[in-house]
Amino acid sequence: MEKLNYSSKNLKTFPAEILKQAHLEVLDISTNTGSWDVLLNPNIFSTIPDGINALQSLKSFNLSRTSIQSLPDTFGELKNLKFLDLTSTELTEFPECILQLHDLEVLIMENCKIEFIPSGISQLENLRIFNLDNALIKKVPAEIGHLKNLEELHLYNNFIQELPKEIAGLQNLKKLKIGSYENKRNQIKMLPSEIGQLKKLEYIHLGNNKLQDLPIELLGCSSLKILELWSNEFEFIPEWLSQLDLKELNFYSNPIKHLPENYKFLRRIKKLTLDEHLDKELEDKRKWNIF
């Protein structure tokens, strides 16, 4: 496998000699913003040459932490590309040319100022990991449900208020990350009942949203092991959660006053995170052998 590593080389422009490497399979030009000192190293590495389509053997391309603002149309001709990292670039729109990369399996666009996921995302039918954490996404298109091979969907810290019912189409999904670390970011109030059709789902992160309850259909997620629900608006812990084989459960910083009546199922959970008064209530029950 032929590889080239130009990471952290303080590049100002795309090295023209790379385009002569017809058999190149892995290319890393990450961390080349030229902005460690703006005066000495002006931020001019912002484009990829049209001739990028010469790299027909390319399978992995890391462009993260560069000042790339757009991709040329010819980028879509990299038909063998499987891995693309555009983390912390200057992209403000989802490049349409990416939708032509039908063999793409991993697409990372974390920390970009992208507001919309195009409906054409359905064309990336081989996608396994899609990461748009900490972007400006307001809506998840229904077409996301066509990504039958998707295993991980990362939409942490965006501006999403609901998930489409078509999420049920993600039959291979194992990880759903749609919480927030900033207030007033993702503001989901209710999950679609169709989420219960995701039999392979193991991890759900919904911290810092606006949830008050969960659909009982979540019981259909028979593989679910980790459920992050901190900083929501729950006033109670749903008793039916006892029917899931959870290993981690986090209800920290919710307005929950008391444990559920069937609280005993909580002892099966290896990592349980609750507010201090609930921890104390649980400990008191242990002390008096009520557990």
N, C-alpha and C positions, 0 to 999 in steps of 0.2 A: 504494500500500500504506500503510495507516494504522499508525503505530507510536507506542508510549509507552515512555519510558525513565525509570523511577523508581529506577534503580540508585544505591546509595550515598547515599540521601536520609535515612538514619537514621529510617526509618519505624518506628512502634511498632505500627501496625495496618494492615490492607489498606485502601487509599484507596477509599471508597465510590463516589467519582465515576467510577472506572474502569468500574464495572458499567453505566454509561450509554452506553459507547462500543460500540454494537452492531456497528459495522463494523471494529472493531479487529482487526488481523491479527498484530501482533508486540507482545508485552508483556514488559518486562524489569524485574523488581523485585528483582534480585539484590543481595547484599551489604547486607542490611538486618537484621542480627542485633540491632542496638541494644546490642551487648555490648562495644563498644570501652572503655566505662567502665560497669561493671555497676551502680554506685550511681547515676550520673547518667542512664544510659540502660538501664533494666531490660529484660530479654529477654521482651517480651510479644507480639511479632509471631510468633505460633505457629499461626495458623489462617487458612484461606481461607473466605470466606463461601459459604453455600449458593447464593447468587445468581450464582455464577461461571458458571453455565450460560447466562447472558444473552449471553455473548461467543461467539456461534455462528460468527463469522467467524475466530476466533483460530486461527492456524497455528503460532505459535512462542511458547513461554512459558518464561521463565528465572526460576526460583525459587531458584537456587543461593545458598549462604551466607546463608540466612535461618534462622529458628528454627522453621520449619514442622514440626509433629509428626504431622500427618495431613492427608488430603485428604477433602473431603466427597463423598458418593456422587454428587452432581450434577456433579462434575468429569468423570465418565465420559460426560457428555452433550456434551462439546466434540468433536464428531465430525469437525471439520476439522483438529484439532491434529496436526501432523507432527513438531514438535520440542519436547521437554520436558527441562529441566535441573533436577535436584533435588540437585545436588552439595552436600555439606557441610551438609545440613539435619539436623533432629533425628528423622528417620524411623527407626523400629525395626522396622517391618513393611512388606512390599511392599503398597502400597495396591491393593486389589482393583479399585477403580474404573478404574485405568489399563488394565486388561485389556479395557475396553469401547472403548478408543481405537483402533479397527481401522485407521485411516489413519496411525497413528504410525510414523515412520521412524527417528527418533533418540531414544533414551532414555538419559539419563545420570544415574546414581545413585551416583556416586563418593563415597567418604568418608562413607557412611551406615552405621548399625549394623544393617543388615538381615541376617538369618541364613538366610532361605529364599527361593528363587525358586519361585513357585507353578507348578503343572503347567499352569495356565491361560495361561501365557506363550505357548503355542502359538496363542492367538487373535490375537496381534500379528503377523499374517502378512506385513505390509508393512515390518516392522522391518529397517533396514539396519545400524544401529549400536546396540549394547547394551553399556553400560559400568557395571559394578559393581565397579570397582577399589577395593581397600582397604575392603572391607566385612567381614562375618562369615559369608560363605557357606560351608557345609560340603558341600553336594551340588549337582551340576548335574543337574536332572531330565531324564529321557529325552525329554520333550516339547520340549526345546530343538531337537531335530532337525526339528521342523515349521516352523522359521523359514527357509523356502526362499529368502528374499531377503536374509538376513543376510550382511553383508560384513565386519563387525568384531565380535569378541566379546572384551571386556576383563574379565578376572576376576583381575587382578593382586592379590597380597597378600591372599588370603582364607585359608580353611582347608579347601581341597579336596584330596582324596586320590586321586580318580580321575575320568576323563571317561567318560561313557556311550558305548557303541558307536553309539548313535543320532546321534552327532555327524556321522556320514556323510551325514545328510540335509541338511547345510548346504552345498549344492552351489555357492553363490555366495560362500562365505567366503574372504576374502583375508587377514585378519589375525586371529591367535589369540594373545592375550596372557594367560598364566596362570603367570607367574613370581612371584617374591616379593622384596621387599627386606629383609624381616625373617625371621629364622630361625624355624622351627617354625610357619610359616604354610602355604602350599600345600605338600603333601608327596606329590606324584605320583611313583609308583614305576615305572609303565609306561603307555605310551600304547596305546589300543585299536588293533588292526590296521586297523580300519575308517577310520582317519584318512587312509589312503592313497587313499581315494575322493574326496578334496577336491582336484580338479584345478586350481582357481583359487587355492589357498592360496599366498600369497607370503611371509608373515612368521609365524614361530612364536617366541614368547618363553616359555621354560621355565626361566629362570634360578632358582637356589636352590630346587630341588626335591630329589627322592630318586632320580632316574633313574640306572640302571646300564647301560641299553642302549636302543636304539630299534628299533621293529618295521621289518623290511625293507620292509614294505608302504609305508613313507613314500616310497619311490621313485615311487609313483603320484602324488605331489604334484609334477607336472611343472613347475609355475609357481614352486616354492619358490626364493626368493632369499636370505632372511635366516633364520638359525637360531641362536638364543641359548640356550646350554646351560651357562653358567657356574655354578659352585658346585653341582654335582650329585655323583654318585658313580661317574662313568665311570672305568674303568681302561684303556680303549682308545678310539681313534677308529675307528668302524666304517669298514672299507675301502670298502664299497659306497657311501658318501657321494660317492665320486668320480663316480658316475653322475648326480649332480644338478648343475645349473648354478648353484651357489651363488655369491653375491657377497659375503656376510658370514657368517662362522662364528666362534662364540665358545665355546671349551672351557676358558676360564680357571678356575682353582681347582677342578680335578678331580684325582683321584689317578692321573693318566696318567703312566707312567714313560717311554715311548718313542713316537715317531711310528709310524704304521702302515707296513707294508712298501711299500705303493703310495703313499707320501707325496708323490710328484711332483704329484698332482692339486692339492695345496695351493697351488701357484704360480698357479693360475687364480683363486684367491679374492682379491678386491681388499682386503678387510678381514678379516684373520685374527688372532684374539686367542687366544694360548696362554700357558701358564706360562713363566717365564724359562728353565728348563732345556730345554724343547721348542723355544723360539726359538733357543737356542744350538745345539741338535742340528741344526736346520734350517739355520742359518748355516754350521755346519761342513760340511754336505753341499754347500752352495753353494761354499764355499771350496775344497773338493777336487773340484769339478766333478762331483759325484755327482748333482747336481740335473739 
